[in-house]
């Protein structure tokens, strides 16, 4: 058996094949397959000779740039809460410690600022003012009948005296169970027209009914300062003081009456270190009022001196 190559299609086939060349036989039997067989023959010759097959080029498609740019994807920005969470997860100590320190510093600065608390002194009394019908020389039992019984306490300066407290602002001193002095600082009681909280003019008028008032020397006051927008003094006792005195002698009695006048305190100014007594804003006139009334017997010898009558 020998192989024979078809001169038309260049396809080898056996010489014993009765049909001959398969391509020629297919063209005879199916003429519509002739083009297919010709392509097969051409491919066979190309493989055998090594001639490259020419592939037809496809037409190129020109890319046309759009007139409007394509839409961009929206940029998602993290919110403040998301940034805070991220910062806490990344640096928990700094994220928590720094704000806490700032809050504490702000609280410290806020508390260190001066604060004004309205607290007048003497207190503004709007109720009924009761007279105090007690005079030096009366027995202590008369005081008990009017104000109530109190146990005697030692005098802080004069051991010969007994002290009876009726609150912090009303004190009675007795010598041998006889009233020696009256110390009145409460605005709810009056003594012969004198009352704590009245102004200087009214105080001079009430003293004139007892005798001739005269001004006495007063201790020097502390230097005023300005704190928190108010003129202040270190304490209530450090305010400037003016003193009026009347000496009552027989037949009207035998005692001395002393009245202390000081600027009215409108409130307290407190800062981180201490507390001040505020008398008003800078430049405002001072409201001089009675802050203390002292009645002392001069009919018996005592801490005030020998008997005067």
PEKAMO-V89842 format. One record per backbone hydrogen bond with DSSP energy under -1.0 kcal/mol. NH is the residue of the N-H (numbers start at 1). CO is the residue of the C=O. Records with the same first field share a line. If there is no record, write none. Layout:
NH->CO ; CO
//
This chain:
4->13
6->11
10->6
13->4
15->2
17->14
25->21
26->22
27->23
28->24
29->25
30->26
33->30
34->31
37->33
38->34
39->35
40->36
41->37
42->38
43->39
44->40
45->41
46->42
47->43
48->44
49->45
50->46
83->79
84->80
85->81
86->82
87->83
88->84
89->85
90->86
91->87
95->91
96->92
97->93
98->94
100->96
101->97
102->98
103->99
104->100
105->101
106->102
107->103
108->104
109->105
110->106
111->107
112->108
115->270
117->268
121->265
130->188
132->190
134->132
137->179
138->135
140->177
142->139
144->140
145->141
146->142
147->143
148->144
153->163
155->161
161->158
162->174
163->153
164->172
166->170
171->183
172->164
173->181
174->162
175->178
179->138
180->173
181->173
182->295
183->171
184->293
185->169
190->130
191->194
194->191
197->290
198->195
203->199
204->200
205->201
206->202
207->203
208->204
210->207
211->207
214->245
216->243
222->238
225->232
227->230
230->227
231->280
232->225
233->277
239->236
242->261
244->259
245->214
246->257
248->255
252->249
255->248
256->296
257->246
258->294
259->244
260->292
261->242
262->289
264->287
265->121
266->278
267->278
268->117
269->276
270->115
271->274
276->269
277->233
278->267
279->231
284->281
289->262
290->198
291->260
292->260
293->184
294->258
295->182
296->256
297->180
298->254
302->305
305->302
308->298
309->298
//
